[in-house]
Every structure is written in C-alpha cells, then in structure tokens.
C-alpha cells in the first residue's frame, strides 16, 4: 500500500548532505492526527534529539485542530519517535562522535498511521551550496541545448 506524503522538507536537501534515512512512527496525543491529516504541519526547523536511549522530534509544529475541545494539544511539544533500539543507538553514536545531525525529511501516512522519514545528514557550507547550484544550472543548460538540437 502506498504512503501519502503530507509534508516534505525541501530545505533539508538544500542545507544538508543527506546520507542515510530511516522511517519512524510518531507518538501523538488527541487531535494531532486530525491536524496532520488536514495537512497543516511544518517540519522545516525540526530536528531529532536523543535522551536516555529514546529519540524525540523537537520544533515540529502541528497546529491546534479547529474543531478540538479543551483537550487540544500543544503545537510545538516534543514528540517521541518509535524506532528499534539498535537504530536509535546507531544514530545517537554517529551524532555524538562523528558530528552528524538527524533531521526529518517528510511526514506521511502509512495505513492510517503517521510516520516520519528521518535522515542522517551532514551540514553544508555556503561554498558547497553555491557549488551544487552551479552544477544544477550547468546541467539544466546542457539538457536545454540537447533538447534544442533534437
């Protein structure tokens, strides 16, 4: 069964070299899943932190559900990620020792459950971003010239 992508973090590929990705479940409260299904969620500034062998996503914004009651959720609370213990340990070790960052790539629904695709990434410097942009521009101009020639 195909997954429905709710939100995609385009900024992640601009600011980071993405190396390895994982899928994790989200522990949600009350009306959060309804807001996610509505599609009004932001993961642009979100990141993953590790505490006592558990992974948490921080700064992910899920707005209050419009038709919620007094038990509506807090928009920017940290949410626990559901992953295998060996995956969490591996990611935490790479972050601690090798200087990687773990960031969310997208949030999608799979069989009715909210999942987040997270990635092990290394930050880009400004000159790296310029170099990648220059390569993309050159590739576009080459493809345009080939298209005109044919």
Backbone torsions as a table, in degrees:
resi	resn	phi	psi	omega
1	UNK	NA	133.9	-177.3
2	UNK	-75.7	152.3	177.7
3	UNK	-95.0	147.5	177.1
4	UNK	-103.2	114.3	-179.2
5	UNK	-76.4	124.0	-179.8
6	UNK	-88.2	-48.4	-179.8
7	UNK	-144.4	142.5	-179.5
8	UNK	-123.0	136.1	-177.3
9	UNK	-93.9	89.3	179.9
10	UNK	-69.9	-28.4	-179.6
11	UNK	-64.0	-26.3	-178.7
12	UNK	-61.8	-43.4	-178.6
13	UNK	-75.5	-19.4	176.9
14	UNK	-80.9	-38.1	-174.7
15	UNK	-96.5	-13.0	-174.1
16	UNK	-136.6	153.1	165.4
17	UNK	-89.3	109.9	-177.3
18	UNK	-85.9	124.5	-174.2
19	UNK	-109.0	-45.1	-174.5
20	UNK	-142.1	141.9	-178.3
21	UNK	-128.1	154.3	-177.6
22	UNK	-137.2	160.0	174.5
23	UNK	-113.9	135.7	-178.7
24	UNK	-135.1	147.9	174.3
25	UNK	-84.3	162.3	179.5
26	UNK	-115.2	137.2	172.5
27	UNK	-91.3	113.9	-175.3
28	UNK	-115.2	159.4	178.7
29	UNK	-121.0	141.0	169.1
30	UNK	48.4	-111.9	-170.8
31	UNK	-92.0	8.1	-177.6
32	UNK	-63.6	-40.1	-178.6
33	UNK	-65.3	-33.5	178.2
34	UNK	-67.6	-38.7	176.6
35	UNK	-67.7	-37.3	178.2
36	UNK	-65.6	-44.7	178.7
37	UNK	-61.8	-31.9	177.8
38	UNK	-67.8	-25.9	175.4
39	UNK	96.2	6.6	-178.5
40	UNK	-98.9	78.5	-177.5
41	UNK	-138.4	146.6	179.4
42	UNK	-127.4	130.7	177.8
43	UNK	-124.7	13.1	-175.3
44	UNK	-57.8	-43.0	-177.2
45	UNK	-103.1	9.9	-175.4
46	UNK	-77.8	155.4	176.3
47	UNK	-151.3	166.3	-177.4
48	UNK	-108.0	134.0	175.0
49	UNK	-123.6	160.0	-177.1
50	UNK	-121.2	128.9	179.3
51	UNK	-137.9	121.6	176.7
52	UNK	51.1	46.4	177.3
53	UNK	74.3	15.4	177.4
54	UNK	-125.1	151.8	179.9
55	UNK	-107.9	137.8	179.6
56	UNK	-129.8	142.1	174.2
57	UNK	-100.0	128.9	-177.3
58	UNK	-116.7	154.3	177.8
59	UNK	64.1	19.4	172.7
60	UNK	-85.2	127.0	-174.9
61	UNK	-101.4	115.1	172.6
62	UNK	-117.6	111.1	-176.5
63	UNK	-66.1	159.8	177.9
64	UNK	-61.9	144.3	177.7
65	UNK	-73.2	131.2	-174.8
66	UNK	-58.5	-38.6	-175.5
67	UNK	-100.4	19.3	178.9
68	UNK	-76.1	169.8	-179.7
69	UNK	-111.6	-154.7	-177.3
70	UNK	-67.0	-14.3	-179.7
71	UNK	-95.2	25.3	177.6
72	UNK	-65.7	157.5	-172.8
73	UNK	-87.7	164.5	173.1
74	UNK	-81.8	134.8	-171.0
75	UNK	-66.7	-40.5	-172.1
76	UNK	-114.5	24.0	179.5
77	UNK	-65.1	157.1	177.0
78	UNK	-80.5	138.8	-176.4
79	UNK	-117.1	138.8	-178.8
80	UNK	-75.9	142.0	175.9
81	UNK	-101.6	140.3	179.3
82	UNK	-100.2	109.6	-179.6
83	UNK	-142.5	165.7	174.4
84	UNK	-69.0	147.2	-177.1
85	UNK	-61.6	-38.0	-179.0
86	UNK	-68.5	-31.6	176.7
87	UNK	-68.8	-42.9	178.9
88	UNK	-62.4	-43.4	-179.8
89	UNK	-63.1	-42.7	179.4
90	UNK	-63.3	-46.2	179.7
91	UNK	-64.3	-44.7	-179.4
92	UNK	-61.4	-40.0	179.1
93	UNK	-63.6	-43.1	-179.7
94	UNK	-67.6	-36.8	178.6
95	UNK	-66.4	-43.7	-175.3
96	UNK	-71.2	-44.1	-171.9
97	UNK	-92.9	-45.3	-170.3
98	UNK	-99.8	-0.2	174.1
99	UNK	78.5	25.0	176.5
100	UNK	-81.2	170.2	173.8
101	UNK	-126.9	146.1	176.0
102	UNK	-111.0	122.3	-175.6
103	UNK	-129.1	153.9	175.0
104	UNK	-80.9	139.0	178.3
105	UNK	-98.7	-46.4	177.2
106	UNK	-154.6	164.3	172.7
107	UNK	-120.8	129.0	-178.5
108	UNK	-140.0	164.3	176.3
109	UNK	-104.2	129.1	178.2
110	UNK	-128.8	112.3	-177.3
111	UNK	55.1	38.0	177.3
112	UNK	85.6	-5.8	180.0
113	UNK	-102.5	140.5	177.8
114	UNK	-79.0	127.9	177.8
115	UNK	-125.9	151.7	176.0
116	UNK	-123.8	133.4	176.7
117	UNK	-94.4	117.6	-178.6
118	UNK	-111.6	156.3	-176.5
119	UNK	-136.6	146.4	172.1
120	UNK	-85.0	122.1	-172.7
121	UNK	-138.1	156.9	176.0
122	UNK	-120.7	133.2	-175.8
123	UNK	-64.7	144.8	176.9
124	UNK	-92.7	147.0	171.2
125	UNK	-87.1	168.2	-178.8
126	UNK	-60.7	-40.2	-179.3
127	UNK	-68.4	-29.5	175.0
128	UNK	-65.6	-42.7	179.6
129	UNK	-62.7	-40.9	178.7
130	UNK	-65.1	-41.4	-179.7
131	UNK	-63.7	-44.0	179.0
132	UNK	-63.3	-41.9	179.0
133	UNK	-64.3	-39.0	178.6
134	UNK	-65.0	-40.8	178.0
135	UNK	-64.4	-42.1	178.8
136	UNK	-62.4	-42.7	179.2
137	UNK	-63.5	-43.8	178.8
138	UNK	-63.2	-42.1	179.6
139	UNK	-64.0	-40.9	177.9
140	UNK	-63.1	-42.6	-179.5
141	UNK	-67.9	-35.2	176.4
142	UNK	-64.9	-46.0	179.4
143	UNK	-63.9	-36.5	177.9
144	UNK	-65.4	-42.4	179.4
145	UNK	-65.9	-39.8	178.2
146	UNK	-65.0	-40.2	179.8
147	UNK	-64.2	-39.9	178.3
148	UNK	-68.6	-35.6	-178.3
149	UNK	-69.1	-30.0	-177.5
150	UNK	-84.7	NA	NA
